[in-house]
């Protein structure tokens, strides 16, 4: 059986509290050999590390999601350094910028509120980029309606830190920007959606060895599970669609994507 990695999961979320052992067993039976559980704040990052300590197939990424930037301490770099030095922490994140739910778009605030949130997100993102460069770790980047701004902030670090732009829904031109800098993109179950044509175009523009596969579970379950809780086992369903689109065998996709993940996350074993 061709094996795969789920390079972006949120196994600490309450969605998995009742049946995590069964979730992990289904992943094992589906050939998902490694799962990376991603932090969204310091508490979630600590939970991700605890999961990695308890399960040999799980690794952790620690950081602070831009959607929670207003809740972040003024400076959390010391706590982040401590977590990042754990032997099973493979990167920092998910970090970045997210302008999708700015107050003016949600009709809950003013342009001044937008600016305050954008500035806070930039500070939180910047602290994580600093620690990543200092410790020699790569970053998992979340960007939504903010690629230009996210790239502008990341670019000064691109010679020292590689990034994976997770849950990629951008354009082929944005793919080329990321790949030219030595970084990666990652694709989710959106690739399988009927309205996911833009993602399939981006996938077509991405070299075979410059992307990874992920679920972003419990979100974004691929077809035929769309609308249900996503879980790591569903990487196999995503992989079949990706292999067909890239016109390669599952074995080839397995070999290349797992090698790409190991190269990007050097602490992954």
C-alpha positions as CSV (number, residue, x, y, z in Angstrom):
1,X,0.0,0.0,0.0
2,X,1.2,3.5,-0.9
3,X,1.8,5.5,2.3
4,X,1.1,9.2,2.9
5,X,1.5,11.9,5.5
6,X,-1.1,14.3,6.8
7,X,1.0,17.4,7.1
8,X,-1.6,19.6,8.7
9,X,-4.2,18.4,11.2
10,X,-5.7,19.8,14.4
11,X,-6.0,16.7,16.5
12,X,-6.2,18.6,19.7
13,X,-9.6,20.1,18.7
14,X,-12.7,19.0,20.7
15,X,-14.0,17.3,17.6
16,X,-11.6,14.4,18.3
17,X,-11.9,14.2,22.0
18,X,-14.3,11.3,22.1
19,X,-12.6,8.9,19.6
20,X,-9.0,9.9,18.9
21,X,-7.7,6.3,19.2
22,X,-10.2,5.1,16.6
23,X,-9.3,8.1,14.3
24,X,-5.6,7.1,14.6
25,X,-6.4,3.5,13.8
26,X,-8.3,4.4,10.7
27,X,-5.4,6.6,9.6
28,X,-3.0,3.7,10.1
29,X,-5.2,1.3,8.1
30,X,-5.4,3.9,5.3
31,X,-1.6,4.0,5.2
32,X,-1.2,7.5,6.8
33,X,2.2,7.0,8.5
34,X,2.8,10.5,9.9
35,X,0.4,13.2,11.1
36,X,1.5,16.7,12.0
37,X,-0.8,18.3,14.6
38,X,-0.7,22.1,14.4
39,X,-0.9,24.7,17.1
40,X,-3.2,27.7,16.9
41,X,-2.1,29.4,20.2
42,X,0.2,28.5,23.0
43,X,-2.4,26.2,24.8
44,X,-3.1,24.4,21.5
45,X,0.6,24.1,20.8
46,X,1.2,22.5,24.2
47,X,-1.6,20.0,23.4
48,X,-0.1,19.3,20.1
49,X,3.3,18.5,21.8
50,X,1.5,16.3,24.3
51,X,-0.1,14.3,21.5
52,X,3.3,14.0,19.8
53,X,4.8,12.7,23.0
54,X,2.0,10.1,23.4
55,X,1.8,8.8,19.8
56,X,4.9,7.9,17.8
57,X,3.2,8.8,14.5
58,X,2.3,12.3,15.5
59,X,4.6,15.3,15.3
60,X,3.8,18.9,16.3
61,X,4.0,22.5,14.9
62,X,3.7,25.3,17.5
63,X,2.7,28.8,17.0
64,X,-0.2,31.4,16.9
65,X,-2.9,31.6,14.3
66,X,-3.6,35.1,12.9
67,X,-7.3,34.7,13.6
68,X,-6.5,34.7,17.3
69,X,-3.8,37.5,17.1
70,X,-5.7,39.8,19.4
71,X,-5.6,37.2,22.1
72,X,-1.8,36.8,21.9
73,X,0.5,38.1,24.7
74,X,2.4,41.2,23.8
75,X,5.5,39.1,23.3
76,X,5.4,35.3,23.4
77,X,8.7,34.6,21.8
78,X,10.2,33.0,25.0
79,X,7.4,30.5,25.4
80,X,7.6,29.8,21.7
81,X,11.3,29.1,21.9
82,X,10.8,26.7,24.7
83,X,8.1,24.7,22.8
84,X,10.1,24.8,19.6
85,X,13.1,23.1,21.1
86,X,11.1,19.9,21.7
87,X,12.5,17.1,19.6
88,X,9.1,16.4,18.0
89,X,8.3,20.0,17.1
90,X,9.0,20.1,13.4
91,X,8.1,23.8,12.5
92,X,6.5,27.0,13.7
93,X,2.9,28.0,13.0
94,X,0.4,28.1,11.8
95,X,1.2,31.8,11.4
96,X,0.5,34.5,8.9
97,X,-2.2,37.0,8.0
98,X,-6.0,36.6,7.6
99,X,-8.1,39.5,6.3
100,X,-11.2,37.4,5.5
101,X,-13.1,38.5,8.6
102,X,-12.0,42.0,9.1
103,X,-14.6,44.1,10.9
104,X,-15.6,46.2,7.9
105,X,-16.2,43.0,5.9
106,X,-18.3,41.5,8.7
107,X,-20.0,44.8,9.3
108,X,-19.0,44.8,12.9
109,X,-16.5,47.7,13.0
110,X,-14.7,50.5,11.3
111,X,-11.6,50.9,9.0
112,X,-9.7,51.8,12.1
113,X,-10.6,48.5,13.7
114,X,-9.4,46.7,10.5
115,X,-6.1,48.5,10.7
116,X,-5.6,47.7,14.4
117,X,-6.2,44.0,13.7
118,X,-4.0,43.9,10.7
119,X,-1.2,45.5,12.7
120,X,-1.6,43.1,15.5
121,X,-1.5,40.1,13.1
122,X,1.7,41.5,11.6
123,X,3.3,41.7,15.0
124,X,2.3,38.1,16.0
125,X,3.5,36.8,12.6
126,X,6.7,38.7,12.8
127,X,7.6,37.3,16.2
128,X,7.2,33.8,14.9
129,X,9.3,34.5,11.8
130,X,12.0,35.9,14.1
131,X,12.0,32.7,16.3
132,X,12.0,30.5,13.2
133,X,15.0,32.2,11.8
134,X,16.8,32.1,15.1
135,X,16.2,28.4,15.7
136,X,16.6,27.2,12.1
137,X,13.0,26.0,11.8
138,X,10.6,26.4,8.9
139,X,7.1,27.9,9.1
140,X,3.6,26.8,8.3
141,X,1.8,29.9,6.9
142,X,-1.9,30.6,6.9
143,X,-2.9,33.3,4.5
144,X,-6.5,34.3,3.5
145,X,-7.3,37.2,1.4
146,X,-3.8,38.5,2.2
147,X,-1.2,36.8,0.0
148,X,0.5,40.0,-1.1
149,X,0.8,41.3,2.4
150,X,1.8,37.9,3.8
151,X,4.5,37.5,1.1
152,X,5.8,41.0,1.7
153,X,6.3,40.2,5.4
154,X,7.8,36.7,4.8
155,X,10.1,37.6,1.9
156,X,12.9,39.2,4.1
157,X,13.2,35.8,5.8
158,X,13.0,33.6,2.7
159,X,16.8,33.1,2.5
160,X,16.8,31.6,6.0
161,X,13.4,30.1,6.5
162,X,11.3,28.0,4.2
163,X,7.5,28.2,4.3
164,X,4.6,26.0,3.4
165,X,1.6,27.9,2.4
166,X,-1.0,25.6,3.7
167,X,-4.6,25.0,2.4
168,X,-3.4,26.7,-0.8
169,X,-6.2,28.3,-2.8
170,X,-4.2,30.9,-4.6
171,X,-3.3,31.5,-8.2
172,X,-0.8,29.7,-10.4
173,X,1.2,33.0,-10.4
174,X,1.3,32.9,-6.6
175,X,2.5,29.3,-6.8
176,X,5.4,30.4,-9.0
177,X,6.3,33.1,-6.5
178,X,6.4,30.6,-3.6
179,X,8.3,28.0,-5.5
180,X,10.9,30.4,-6.9
181,X,11.8,31.3,-3.3
182,X,12.3,27.7,-2.4
183,X,9.1,27.3,-0.4
184,X,6.1,25.0,-0.8
185,X,2.3,24.9,-1.0
186,X,0.0,22.3,0.5
187,X,-3.3,21.1,-0.8
188,X,-6.5,20.0,1.1
189,X,-9.8,18.3,0.3
190,X,-10.8,21.5,-1.6
191,X,-8.9,20.0,-4.5
192,X,-11.7,17.4,-4.8
193,X,-14.7,19.9,-4.6
194,X,-16.7,20.6,-7.7
195,X,-16.1,24.3,-7.1
196,X,-12.4,23.7,-6.5
197,X,-11.3,24.4,-10.1
198,X,-9.0,27.3,-9.0
199,X,-7.2,24.9,-6.7
200,X,-6.8,22.3,-9.4
201,X,-5.3,25.0,-11.6
202,X,-2.8,25.9,-8.9
203,X,-2.0,22.2,-8.5
204,X,-1.4,21.9,-12.2
205,X,1.1,24.7,-12.0
206,X,3.0,23.2,-9.0
207,X,5.9,20.9,-9.7
208,X,5.4,17.4,-8.3
209,X,8.1,17.8,-5.7
210,X,7.0,21.2,-4.4
211,X,3.8,20.4,-2.6
212,X,2.5,18.4,0.3
213,X,-0.9,16.9,1.2
214,X,-3.0,17.7,4.2
215,X,-6.5,17.5,5.6
216,X,-6.7,20.6,7.9
217,X,-9.0,18.3,9.8
218,X,-11.5,18.5,11.3
219,X,-12.3,20.9,8.4
220,X,-12.5,20.5,4.6
221,X,-13.3,16.8,4.2
222,X,-12.7,15.7,0.6
223,X,-15.3,14.1,-1.5
224,X,-17.1,11.8,-0.8
225,X,-17.1,13.0,2.8
226,X,-17.7,16.7,2.2
227,X,-19.7,18.3,5.0
228,X,-18.7,15.7,7.5
229,X,-15.8,15.8,10.1
230,X,-12.5,15.4,8.3
231,X,-9.8,13.1,9.6
232,X,-6.3,12.0,8.6
233,X,-7.4,8.8,6.9
234,X,-9.0,11.0,4.2
235,X,-5.5,11.9,2.9
236,X,-5.8,8.7,0.8
237,X,-9.0,10.0,-0.9
238,X,-7.3,13.3,-1.6
239,X,-4.1,11.5,-2.8
240,X,-6.1,9.5,-5.4
241,X,-7.6,12.7,-6.9
242,X,-4.2,14.5,-6.9
243,X,-2.5,11.5,-8.5
244,X,-5.1,11.4,-11.3
245,X,-4.7,15.2,-11.8
246,X,-0.9,15.0,-12.0
247,X,-1.1,11.8,-14.1
248,X,1.2,9.8,-11.8
249,X,0.7,6.6,-9.8
250,X,-0.2,6.5,-6.1
251,X,3.2,5.0,-5.5
252,X,5.0,7.8,-7.2
253,X,2.9,10.4,-5.4
254,X,3.6,8.7,-2.1
255,X,7.3,8.6,-2.7
256,X,7.6,12.2,-3.8
257,X,5.3,13.9,-1.3
258,X,6.7,12.0,1.7
259,X,10.2,12.9,0.6
260,X,9.2,16.5,0.2
261,X,7.7,16.5,3.7
262,X,10.8,14.9,5.3
263,X,13.0,17.5,3.6
264,X,10.8,20.4,4.7
265,X,10.4,19.1,8.3
266,X,14.0,17.7,9.0
267,X,13.0,16.5,12.5
268,X,10.3,14.2,11.0
269,X,11.4,10.6,11.3
